């Protein structure tokens, strides 16, 4: 028996993701920011069974990433994502039985769950078409930058399905309010960029040619902050949905006390005393 605990045994499979080779989308890491680019511009970047699964798995791996502290999610070619590919997903789905359909819907829901449970804040850069599962991925992100020409549509009822897809009925009302979420989910109409900003779905609007740069800047600003504490903030924002106010106050007291044990807390104090900007190290 040893009196020393190997940190690797506790941390699990902590690993850098800069060298991860994505198959069904583009992935790159720079300065602590991982960028996912949905890259089927000729079809407005639809998802397939394979890309759903790979996105789910990447967001799961981000829980153990050592070199990624924020994520940018974008689409190539002036559109974000047109949802599930009509020919590669929708067509095959109509041929399946209930057990296989439930396997599929659980997989797509798992993507949202992994996005919400990875500690890195996710910044979605939304231009052009943002529909179906694309709108869901935008919704599941932590921050959303859009353009005036963007069109976001939760169009499930347009294809004969319920609006309760991939957590939409739980998450969307918390972003835009119950009445507005109900309108979007019952009608499937497109939400123009300026209206999305007024409703609070977008944090702000950007010019199309500046969208990615603004999203990257926001992500890098987050990375320059106390990344351990940012991960705690994301966790609490998610977990407190199911808490009473008193439970939330106690949970936040415990979480904040934990953050006060980090070196970043002392670094901020020392920087204040020295009248300089703190340099955070994420621990």
Secondary structure by P-SEA (a helix, b strand, c coil): ccccccccccccccccccccccccbbbbbcccbbbbbbccccccccccaaaaaaaaaaaaaccccccccbbbbbcccccccccccccccaaaaaaccaaaaaaaaaaaaaaaaaaaaccbbbbbbccccccaaaaaaaaaccbbbbcccbbbbccccccccccccccccccccccccaaaaaaaaaccccccaaaaaaaccccccccccaaaaaaaaaaaaaaacaaaaaaaaaaaaaaaccccaaaaaaaaaaaaaaaaacaaaaaaaaaaaacbbbbbccc
